[in-house]
Amino acid sequence: MYATIADVQARMPQFPLTAVSKPTSTDAQQFLDDTEAELNIAAENMGYVTPITGVKSLGLARTIVVYGAIAKILNARGAAVGGDVTFQSADRAQALFDGYLKGLKDPKNPLEFTDAERTGSAVAKPQFTVFSYGTDPTVLATDPDAGEPRTTLDQVF
């Protein structure tokens, strides 16, 4: 288990999750479990062994799962008691959750489970070098002199 109700509650202090809250703490635990399953499925598709291990990776997994669970909890709360603010908060949490998953998948994003065990089907993200040339990086990889310096509006001549 990557996260607990206490982890969720720490990042969502606006209302306490209890046996009589809407949603209840039992419902919130189910949302947490569902979100963990979502992360595991996505991680497996990205070539990671699940459950995720490694100190750094577990911290990232906890953050991702917490925001996904918060989105589900706040959507359920909005449906139960109403309120546009609740749905807006749910949308923000969902955007964070989605952003983390996209970042993990995007080869140009440095976000990854660096110390997690990988399967044999893992596809490593390519390494990129920051450069200031206006030529395609694939061309520069084979011919470093092919690039032209990029001129910017802020450049002083």
N, C-alpha and C positions, 0 to 999 in steps of 0.2 A: 504494500500500500504506500503510495507516494505522499498522500496528504491526509489530514484528519479534519474533523469538524472544527477543532480548535484552530487549525491553520486557516480554514475558511472564515471563521468568525473573526480572527485577527485582521483580515483584510476587508471585512464587511461588518464594521461595528455599528452600522445604522440601526439594526434591530437584532435582538438576540434570538437564536434558534433554540426553541424549547419544545417540550412535548405538546404544547398547545398553540405554538406560533403557526402562522400560515406562510410557507409550508412548515411542517414540523421538523424537528431534528432528525427523525427517522426518514422523512422524505429527503432531507438534505443529504443524509448518508447515501441514499440510493442515487441521487444526482452525482455525488462524488464518485461512487463506484462506476456509474455509467461513463463518466468523463475519463476515468482511469482506463477503462476498456477502450474508449476512443483513442486515447493517446497510445496505448499498446498496439492497437491495430495500425495506426499511422507509423509508429516507430518500426514495427515489423516490416512494413512496406518500404521503409527507407533503409532496411538492412541492419537494424539493431536487434539484439537478443533482448527479449522481454521476460521478466520485468527488467526495467532499466537499472543498472548498477553503476557504481562509481560515485564518489562524494560530490563532484561538480555536477554530474549529470542528474543525480537525485535531487539536488537543489533546483535545477532547471525544471525537471519533471514535476516537482511539487508546485512550482509557480504556475506552470501551464495548467495542471489539473485544477488548482484552486480557482483560477480565472474562468475555466470552463464550467466548474460547478457553480460559481457565483452567478454566471449568466443564466443557468438553468433555475437556480433558486429564485433569482429576482424575476424571471419570467413567470414562474409559478406564483410568486407573491403578487405580481401585478394582476394576474388572472384571478386571484382569490380576493384581493382587497381593492384592486384598481389603482389608478395613478399613473399619469404619463411619466413622472420623474422615475418611478420604479422601472418602467420599460426602457427609458433612456439609459439608466444605469446598467440594465441588463445588456443593452446593445453595446455599451462601452466595454463591458467585461467580455462579451462575445467577440468583439473586434480584437481585443488583446489575445484571447485564446486562438482565434483564427490567424492572427499575425505571427504568433509563435510557431504554429504548425507550418505556415507558409515559409517562414524563415528557415526552419529546419530542412525543408525540402529544396529551397532555392540554392543552387550551387554558387551563386554570387554573394550570398549572405553568410557571414562567418559564424552564425549561430549553429551549434551542433552539440550533440552529447559526446564531448571529447574523450571522456574516460569510460564510456560505456562499451560493453562487449559487442562486437559486430558479428554478423553471420557471414558466410562465405559469399553471399550475393550482394554484399555492401558495395555501394558505388561511392568512392571517395569524392569529396568536393574538390574541384581543381583549385590550385593555388593561383592567386592573381597578384600581379605587381602593379603598384600605382605608377603611372607614367603620364607624361604630358604631351603625348604625340597624338596626331589626328588620324593615324592609320589603324586599321583593324588589328587587334592584339594577336590574332592568329598569323597575320602577315609578319608582324614584328617578332614573333617567336622564331620564325625561320630566317628573317633578315632584319636584324636590329637597326640597320642603317636606313631602312625603307621609310621610316616615319618623318613627318614634317612637324616642326614645333607648332603647337597650337597657340594661336593668337587669341587673347581675351580682351574684353572691354576695359578691364582694370589694368592691363599691361601698360607700363610706362616706357616710352621710347626715348 
